[in-house]
Amino acid sequence: MSRPTLIALKTAVWIACLAPFCWLVWAAFTNNLGPNQTGAIAFFTGRATLRLLAITLAISPLRRLIPRLAGLIRFRRLLGLFAFFYATVHVLTWAALYNNFNLHNMLVDVARRRYITAGMAAYLSLLPLAITSTAWSIRKLGGKNWNRLHTLIYVAAICGVAHYWWQMKPGVLTPLAITVVIAALLLARPILAGLQRRKARAIATHA
């Protein structure tokens, strides 16, 4: 991938990831988020987080299935950081607009409401991933330790889905689509890894 192409693609990713946030800010300032603006902001940013997590999780399986897409790895960190960005806005919406940064109320929320507990677990799982997203962190931790740490994205995705379902009223199936997508992406990993090991053994046997 040439440098101009890479720059153009990264610019496109930046625009695509920031455009929803820009729309959200504009809609909030122009009073176009409906009667429950706080709820709209929370829902919008939470859904954006899960979608970006799903896209981030999709990169590794796609690279294995379609070798020509190996260059997608260059965008995984950026997409993951944008997922963390939307998750941070989501958490700040809860802390500021729902709880007015009242620490006692927030702790009670986390302890008593399971969907808040799951949401906070998801965010705290993403936090070390964002902190260690630099090349310096990879060198400092070592590749194997860094990869182990970054499996927390699976925890974040599962807790994020639980957070989504548990805040819904019974019978509401809005989270179903993203749940199926994330479940498929998580299951694809051990399946593809197993197929790759089988292929490697077959090659070794016939070598």
URNORFEN-V538744 format. One record per residue. N is the residue number from 0. RES is the residue in three letters. SS is DSSP state (2 for helix, 1 for strand, 0 for the rest). PHI is phi in whole degrees, -180 to 180 (* if undefined). NEAR is the number of other C-alpha atoms within 10 Angstrom. Layout:
# URNORFEN-V538744
n=N res=RES ss=SS phi=PHI near=NEAR
n=N res=RES ss=SS phi=PHI near=NEAR
This chain:
# URNORFEN-V538744
n=0 res=MET ss=0 phi=* near=7
n=1 res=SER ss=0 phi=-70 near=6
n=2 res=ARG ss=2 phi=-61 near=8
n=3 res=PRO ss=2 phi=-60 near=9
n=4 res=THR ss=2 phi=-65 near=10
n=5 res=LEU ss=2 phi=-63 near=14
n=6 res=ILE ss=2 phi=-63 near=12
n=7 res=ALA ss=2 phi=-63 near=11
n=8 res=LEU ss=2 phi=-69 near=13
n=9 res=LYS ss=2 phi=-65 near=15
n=10 res=THR ss=2 phi=-62 near=12
n=11 res=ALA ss=2 phi=-64 near=12
n=12 res=VAL ss=2 phi=-65 near=16
n=13 res=TRP ss=2 phi=-57 near=14
n=14 res=ILE ss=2 phi=-64 near=12
n=15 res=ALA ss=2 phi=-63 near=11
n=16 res=CYS ss=2 phi=-79 near=18
n=17 res=LEU ss=2 phi=-86 near=15
n=18 res=ALA ss=2 phi=-56 near=12
n=19 res=PRO ss=2 phi=-61 near=14
n=20 res=PHE ss=2 phi=-66 near=18
n=21 res=CYS ss=2 phi=-62 near=12
n=22 res=TRP ss=2 phi=-63 near=11
n=23 res=LEU ss=2 phi=-62 near=18
n=24 res=VAL ss=2 phi=-62 near=15
n=25 res=TRP ss=2 phi=-62 near=13
n=26 res=ALA ss=2 phi=-64 near=15
n=27 res=ALA ss=2 phi=-67 near=16
n=28 res=PHE ss=2 phi=-70 near=10
n=29 res=THR ss=0 phi=-98 near=9
n=30 res=ASN ss=0 phi=60 near=11
n=31 res=ASN ss=0 phi=-117 near=12
n=32 res=LEU ss=0 phi=-102 near=17
n=33 res=GLY ss=0 phi=90 near=11
n=34 res=PRO ss=0 phi=-68 near=9
n=35 res=ASN ss=0 phi=-111 near=8
n=36 res=GLN ss=2 phi=-66 near=15
n=37 res=THR ss=2 phi=-62 near=17
n=38 res=GLY ss=2 phi=-63 near=15
n=39 res=ALA ss=2 phi=-65 near=15
n=40 res=ILE ss=2 phi=-64 near=22
n=41 res=ALA ss=2 phi=-62 near=21
n=42 res=PHE ss=2 phi=-65 near=15
n=43 res=PHE ss=2 phi=-61 near=16
n=44 res=THR ss=2 phi=-72 near=23
n=45 res=GLY ss=2 phi=-66 near=23
n=46 res=ARG ss=2 phi=-65 near=21
n=47 res=ALA ss=2 phi=-62 near=21
n=48 res=THR ss=2 phi=-60 near=25
n=49 res=LEU ss=2 phi=-65 near=24
n=50 res=ARG ss=2 phi=-66 near=17
n=51 res=LEU ss=2 phi=-70 near=21
n=52 res=LEU ss=2 phi=-63 near=24
n=53 res=ALA ss=2 phi=-63 near=23
n=54 res=ILE ss=2 phi=-64 near=18
n=55 res=THR ss=2 phi=-62 near=23
n=56 res=LEU ss=2 phi=-67 near=22
n=57 res=ALA ss=2 phi=-76 near=20
n=58 res=ILE ss=2 phi=-65 near=19
n=59 res=SER ss=2 phi=-63 near=20
n=60 res=PRO ss=2 phi=-61 near=16
n=61 res=LEU ss=2 phi=-64 near=17
n=62 res=ARG ss=2 phi=-64 near=15
n=63 res=ARG ss=2 phi=-75 near=15
n=64 res=LEU ss=2 phi=-77 near=11
n=65 res=ILE ss=0 phi=-128 near=10
n=66 res=PRO ss=2 phi=-55 near=9
n=67 res=ARG ss=2 phi=-64 near=10
n=68 res=LEU ss=2 phi=-94 near=13
n=69 res=ALA ss=2 phi=-59 near=14
n=70 res=GLY ss=2 phi=-65 near=13
n=71 res=LEU ss=2 phi=-61 near=14
n=72 res=ILE ss=2 phi=-58 near=14
n=73 res=ARG ss=2 phi=-66 near=12
n=74 res=PHE ss=2 phi=-105 near=15
n=75 res=ARG ss=2 phi=-64 near=19
n=76 res=ARG ss=2 phi=-63 near=15
n=77 res=LEU ss=2 phi=-63 near=18
n=78 res=LEU ss=2 phi=-65 near=21
n=79 res=GLY ss=2 phi=-64 near=22
n=80 res=LEU ss=2 phi=-68 near=20
n=81 res=PHE ss=2 phi=-69 near=22
n=82 res=ALA ss=2 phi=-61 near=26
n=83 res=PHE ss=2 phi=-65 near=21
n=84 res=PHE ss=2 phi=-59 near=18
n=85 res=TYR ss=2 phi=-67 near=23
n=86 res=ALA ss=2 phi=-63 near=27
n=87 res=THR ss=2 phi=-66 near=18
n=88 res=VAL ss=2 phi=-62 near=17
n=89 res=HIS ss=2 phi=-61 near=22
n=90 res=VAL ss=2 phi=-66 near=19
n=91 res=LEU ss=2 phi=-65 near=16
n=92 res=THR ss=2 phi=-61 near=20
n=93 res=TRP ss=2 phi=-65 near=19
n=94 res=ALA ss=2 phi=-70 near=16
n=95 res=ALA ss=2 phi=-88 near=13
n=96 res=LEU ss=2 phi=-85 near=15
n=97 res=TYR ss=2 phi=-92 near=15
n=98 res=ASN ss=0 phi=-122 near=15
n=99 res=ASN ss=0 phi=52 near=13
n=100 res=PHE ss=0 phi=57 near=14
n=101 res=ASN ss=0 phi=-81 near=11
n=102 res=LEU ss=2 phi=-61 near=11
n=103 res=HIS ss=2 phi=-61 near=9
n=104 res=ASN ss=2 phi=-62 near=14
n=105 res=MET ss=2 phi=-66 near=18
n=106 res=LEU ss=2 phi=-65 near=12
n=107 res=VAL ss=2 phi=-64 near=11
n=108 res=ASP ss=2 phi=-58 near=15
n=109 res=VAL ss=2 phi=-64 near=16
n=110 res=ALA ss=2 phi=-76 near=12
n=111 res=ARG ss=2 phi=-102 near=11
n=112 res=ARG ss=0 phi=-109 near=12
n=113 res=ARG ss=2 phi=-65 near=15
n=114 res=TYR ss=2 phi=-71 near=22
n=115 res=ILE ss=2 phi=-72 near=23
n=116 res=THR ss=2 phi=-58 near=17
n=117 res=ALA ss=2 phi=-65 near=21
n=118 res=GLY ss=2 phi=-64 near=26
n=119 res=MET ss=2 phi=-68 near=19
n=120 res=ALA ss=2 phi=-62 near=19
n=121 res=ALA ss=2 phi=-63 near=24
n=122 res=TYR ss=2 phi=-67 near=21
n=123 res=LEU ss=2 phi=-67 near=14
n=124 res=SER ss=2 phi=-74 near=21
n=125 res=LEU ss=2 phi=-77 near=24
n=126 res=LEU ss=2 phi=-57 near=18
n=127 res=PRO ss=2 phi=-66 near=14
n=128 res=LEU ss=2 phi=-68 near=20
n=129 res=ALA ss=2 phi=-67 near=18
n=130 res=ILE ss=2 phi=-64 near=10
n=131 res=THR ss=0 phi=-102 near=16
n=132 res=SER ss=0 phi=-84 near=16
n=133 res=THR ss=0 phi=-90 near=12
n=134 res=ALA ss=2 phi=-62 near=8
n=135 res=TRP ss=2 phi=-61 near=10
n=136 res=SER ss=2 phi=-65 near=13
n=137 res=ILE ss=2 phi=-63 near=15
n=138 res=ARG ss=2 phi=-65 near=10
n=139 res=LYS ss=2 phi=-69 near=12
n=140 res=LEU ss=2 phi=-81 near=13
n=141 res=GLY ss=0 phi=89 near=11
n=142 res=GLY ss=2 phi=-56 near=12
n=143 res=LYS ss=2 phi=-66 near=10
n=144 res=ASN ss=2 phi=-65 near=11
n=145 res=TRP ss=2 phi=-64 near=17
n=146 res=ASN ss=2 phi=-65 near=12
n=147 res=ARG ss=2 phi=-62 near=9
n=148 res=LEU ss=2 phi=-60 near=15
n=149 res=HIS ss=0 phi=-79 near=18
n=150 res=THR ss=0 phi=-71 near=12
n=151 res=LEU ss=2 phi=-60 near=18
n=152 res=ILE ss=2 phi=-62 near=21
n=153 res=TYR ss=2 phi=-68 near=18
n=154 res=VAL ss=2 phi=-62 near=17
n=155 res=ALA ss=2 phi=-61 near=23
n=156 res=ALA ss=2 phi=-65 near=26
n=157 res=ILE ss=2 phi=-66 near=21
n=158 res=CYS ss=2 phi=-66 near=21
n=159 res=GLY ss=2 phi=-64 near=25
n=160 res=VAL ss=2 phi=-66 near=25
n=161 res=ALA ss=2 phi=-61 near=20
n=162 res=HIS ss=2 phi=-57 near=22
n=163 res=TYR ss=2 phi=-65 near=23
n=164 res=TRP ss=2 phi=-65 near=18
n=165 res=TRP ss=2 phi=-70 near=16
n=166 res=GLN ss=0 phi=-95 near=13
n=167 res=MET ss=0 phi=-85 near=13
n=168 res=LYS ss=0 phi=-72 near=8
n=169 res=PRO ss=0 phi=-55 near=8
n=170 res=GLY ss=0 phi=92 near=6
n=171 res=VAL ss=0 phi=-83 near=10
n=172 res=LEU ss=0 phi=-109 near=10
n=173 res=THR ss=0 phi=-54 near=11
n=174 res=PRO ss=0 phi=-76 near=16
n=175 res=LEU ss=2 phi=-61 near=12
n=176 res=ALA ss=2 phi=-61 near=10
n=177 res=ILE ss=2 phi=-68 near=16
n=178 res=THR ss=2 phi=-64 near=20
n=179 res=VAL ss=2 phi=-63 near=12
n=180 res=VAL ss=2 phi=-62 near=15
n=181 res=ILE ss=2 phi=-67 near=22
n=182 res=ALA ss=2 phi=-61 near=15
n=183 res=ALA ss=2 phi=-64 near=13
n=184 res=LEU ss=2 phi=-69 near=21
n=185 res=LEU ss=2 phi=-71 near=18
n=186 res=LEU ss=2 phi=-71 near=10
n=187 res=ALA ss=2 phi=-63 near=16
n=188 res=ARG ss=2 phi=-63 near=16
n=189 res=PRO ss=2 phi=-65 near=11
n=190 res=ILE ss=2 phi=-66 near=11
n=191 res=LEU ss=2 phi=-67 near=15
n=192 res=ALA ss=2 phi=-64 near=13
n=193 res=GLY ss=2 phi=-65 near=12
n=194 res=LEU ss=2 phi=-65 near=12
n=195 res=GLN ss=2 phi=-66 near=13
n=196 res=ARG ss=2 phi=-65 near=11
n=197 res=ARG ss=2 phi=-64 near=12
n=198 res=LYS ss=2 phi=-64 near=12
n=199 res=ALA ss=2 phi=-65 near=11
n=200 res=ARG ss=2 phi=-66 near=12
n=201 res=ALA ss=2 phi=-65 near=11
n=202 res=ILE ss=2 phi=-65 near=10
n=203 res=ALA ss=2 phi=-65 near=9
n=204 res=THR ss=2 phi=-65 near=8
n=205 res=HIS ss=2 phi=-93 near=6
n=206 res=ALA ss=0 phi=-74 near=6
